[in-house]
Amino acid sequence: RLKALNRLQVILQHLKMSKQTDSTAEVLLEKKGGAGIITLNRPKALNALNLSMIQQIYPQIKTWEQDPETFLIIIKGTGGKAFCAGGDIRAITEAGKVGDKLSQDFFRGEYRLNNAVGTCKKPYVALIDGITMGGGVGVSIHGHFRVATEKTLFAMPETAIGLFPDVGGGYFLPRLSGKIGYYLALTGCRLKGRDVLKAGIATHFVESEKLPALEKDLIALKSPSKEKIADLLNSYHMKCTVDQEKEFVLDEHMEKINSLFSANSMEEIVKKLKQDGSPFAMKQLETINKMSPTSLKLTLRQLREGASMSLQDVLRMEYRLSQACMKGHDFYEGVRAVLIDKDQSPKWKPAALEEVSDEFVDNCFKPLGNDDLKL
């Protein structure tokens, strides 16, 4: 009886999927061979994640995880420009302004999805071709394999909009080598192409035009193990010669990054940058001065604490921070200045690092009781 029931579920699943593959759907979920394939399909919005996409992807990953006929999961984006440029910030902003539940539901759903990727029992391959920022990082970085291309553009630019590098940023950023993660988080620095691999964000590098062939080969693998998948990715990676001889863009600055961004407080980082006085340090200072002082302080503490926490504890912490940001001023002002009016001159409150009190920061990290994120 159980077998019949399972068979019925599989048939229903397939029916549901064939319905899902109409090209207007915001996310396509299909099974090809032994592979479950998630395609983010909002090319006009650079495949930014909205709540309905999150609510479709999460149960699908959970279903595939339990399905003995699914051996790996592949996630990719359509349109050729972006894998996923982030979360649907505008919708969250509108909701947050009027106290709508979406500003809780979105983050709760998104972080649960990030955790599903991070704990996925099936090999998970993200093809991060094109723009991969914020929410796009969250649905790729926690998986087993991340394949970058010459078109990949990675950034966690949240401090510029009064937010913080969430989606598990507090977990993966402090674990990058040296203080690269702190530097990327606070400045929103963008990494391109092979540099995404060299920073430790991607696991493999393949030419963009070779991705369809790679995907075909992944689908064709017979009951693949993680090792077999790794071997296949490695073989593509080894054959790729694009920008092979180029040095890592941050190489020459690593010593400075490691010393300047190892300070215990934002004020101290700023002081160190000023004292250093090199063109590189001055450029970082200029960037940091444009960011939300509140965001900078939350981010530095998020990374310092996250460095020794599990992914689950980090996501719980980040959910608390997300709700603090929804109640504050800077997120709405940042979105206005960067995304809506595009005047690029946000008026942060408080306007200076010194005015963001430790007490305020402590409050943002406090548990939310029954409203805490449950994973």
FENPEQUI-V122872 format. One record per backbone hydrogen bond with DSSP energy under -0.5 kcal/mol. NH is the residue of the N-H (numbers start at 0). CO is the residue of the C=O. E is the energy in kcal/mol with one decimal. If there is no record, write none. Layout:
[[NH;CO;E] [NH;CO;E]]
//
This chain:
[[4;0;-2.4] [5;1;-3.1] [6;2;-2.8] [7;3;-2.5] [8;4;-2.5] [9;5;-2.5] [10;6;-2.6] [11;7;-2.9] [12;8;-2.7] [13;9;-2.4] [14;10;-2.5] [15;11;-3.0] [16;12;-2.2] [17;13;-2.7] [18;14;-1.8] [19;15;-1.7] [20;16;-1.3] [21;18;-1.2] [24;21;-1.9] [27;38;-2.7] [29;27;-0.5] [29;36;-2.3] [31;29;-0.5] [31;34;-2.8] [33;218;-0.8] [34;31;-2.6] [35;71;-2.6] [36;29;-3.6] [36;34;-0.5] [37;35;-0.5] [37;73;-3.2] [38;27;-2.8] [38;36;-0.6] [39;37;-0.6] [39;75;-3.0] [40;25;-3.1] [44;41;-1.4] [45;42;-1.7] [46;41;-3.1] [47;44;-1.6] [48;85;-2.8] [53;49;-2.1] [54;50;-2.5] [55;51;-0.9] [55;52;-0.7] [56;52;-2.6] [57;53;-2.3] [58;54;-0.5] [59;55;-1.1] [60;56;-2.5] [61;57;-2.0] [62;58;-2.4] [63;59;-2.8] [64;60;-2.3] [65;61;-1.1] [65;62;-0.6] [66;62;-1.0] [67;65;-0.6] [69;66;-1.8] [70;33;-3.4] [70;68;-0.6] [71;33;-1.4] [72;122;-2.6] [73;35;-2.9] [74;124;-2.5] [75;37;-2.4] [77;39;-1.9] [82;130;-1.6] [83;130;-2.1] [84;45;-2.3] [87;48;-2.3] [88;86;-2.3] [91;87;-1.6] [92;88;-2.5] [93;89;-2.6] [94;90;-2.3] [95;91;-3.1] [96;92;-2.2] [97;93;-1.1] [98;95;-1.1] [99;94;-3.0] [102;99;-1.4] [103;100;-2.2] [104;100;-2.9] [105;101;-3.2] [107;103;-2.5] [108;104;-2.8] [109;105;-3.0] [110;106;-2.7] [111;107;-1.8] [112;108;-2.0] [113;109;-2.4] [114;110;-2.1] [115;111;-2.1] [116;112;-2.1] [117;113;-2.3] [118;114;-1.8] [119;116;-0.8] [122;70;-0.7] [124;72;-3.4] [124;122;-0.5] [125;123;-0.6] [125;144;-2.7] [126;74;-2.7] [126;124;-0.5] [127;125;-1.1] [127;146;-1.4] [128;126;-1.8] [129;127;-0.5] [130;80;-2.0] [131;152;-3.2] [132;83;-1.9] [133;154;-1.2] [135;132;-2.8] [136;133;-1.3] [137;133;-1.7] [138;134;-1.2] [139;136;-1.4] [140;136;-2.9] [142;139;-1.8] [144;123;-2.4] [146;125;-3.1] [147;145;-0.7] [147;203;-2.8] [148;127;-0.6] [151;148;-1.6] [152;129;-1.9] [153;190;-3.0] [154;131;-1.2] [159;156;-1.6] [160;157;-2.0] [161;158;-0.8] [162;157;-2.2] [165;163;-1.7] [168;165;-1.7] [170;167;-1.7] [171;167;-2.1] [172;168;-2.0] [174;171;-0.5] [175;172;-1.6] [179;176;-1.8] [182;178;-2.3] [183;179;-3.0] [184;180;-2.3] [185;181;-2.4] [186;182;-2.1] [187;183;-1.6] [190;153;-2.6] [192;151;-2.5] [194;191;-1.9] [195;192;-1.8] [196;192;-0.6] [196;193;-0.6] [197;193;-2.4] [198;194;-2.0] [199;196;-1.5] [200;195;-1.8] [201;195;-1.8] [202;145;-2.5] [203;145;-2.1] [205;147;-2.6] [209;206;-1.6] [210;207;-1.5] [213;209;-2.4] [214;210;-3.0] [215;211;-2.3] [216;212;-2.4] [217;213;-2.5] [218;214;-2.5] [219;215;-1.9] [220;216;-0.7] [220;217;-0.8] [222;220;-0.5] [228;224;-2.2] [229;225;-2.6] [230;226;-2.7] [231;227;-2.2] [232;228;-2.7] [233;229;-2.9] [234;230;-2.2] [235;231;-1.8] [236;232;-2.7] [237;233;-3.0] [238;234;-1.3] [239;235;-0.8] [239;236;-0.8] [240;238;-0.6] [243;240;-2.0] [245;242;-1.0] [250;247;-1.9] [252;249;-1.4] [253;249;-1.0] [253;250;-1.2] [256;252;-3.0] [257;253;-2.9] [258;254;-1.8] [259;255;-3.5] [260;256;-2.3] [261;258;-0.9] [262;259;-0.7] [268;264;-2.0] [269;265;-2.6] [270;266;-2.3] [271;267;-2.7] [272;268;-2.4] [273;269;-2.4] [274;270;-2.7] [275;271;-2.4] [276;272;-2.1] [281;277;-2.8] [282;278;-2.1] [283;279;-1.9] [284;280;-2.2] [285;281;-2.4] [286;282;-2.0] [287;283;-2.9] [288;284;-2.3] [289;285;-0.5] [289;286;-1.4] [290;286;-0.6] [290;287;-1.0] [291;158;-2.2] [295;291;-2.5] [296;292;-2.0] [297;293;-2.5] [298;294;-2.9] [299;295;-2.4] [300;296;-1.8] [301;297;-2.7] [302;298;-2.5] [303;299;-2.2] [304;300;-2.7] [305;301;-2.5] [306;302;-1.6] [307;304;-1.4] [308;305;-1.8] [313;309;-2.4] [314;310;-2.6] [315;311;-2.0] [316;312;-2.3] [317;313;-3.0] [318;314;-2.1] [319;315;-1.6] [320;316;-2.0] [321;317;-2.8] [322;318;-2.0] [323;319;-1.8] [324;320;-2.5] [325;321;-1.9] [326;322;-1.1] [327;323;-0.7] [327;324;-0.6] [332;328;-1.8] [333;329;-3.1] [334;330;-2.5] [335;331;-2.0] [336;332;-2.5] [337;333;-2.5] [338;334;-2.2] [339;334;-1.8] [340;335;-2.9] [341;335;-1.1] [343;336;-2.5] [347;345;-0.9] [354;351;-1.3] [355;352;-1.7] [356;354;-1.0] [360;356;-2.1] [361;357;-3.0] [362;358;-2.1] [363;359;-1.4] [364;360;-0.9] [364;361;-1.0] [365;362;-1.1] [370;367;-2.1] [371;368;-1.7] [374;372;-0.5]]
//
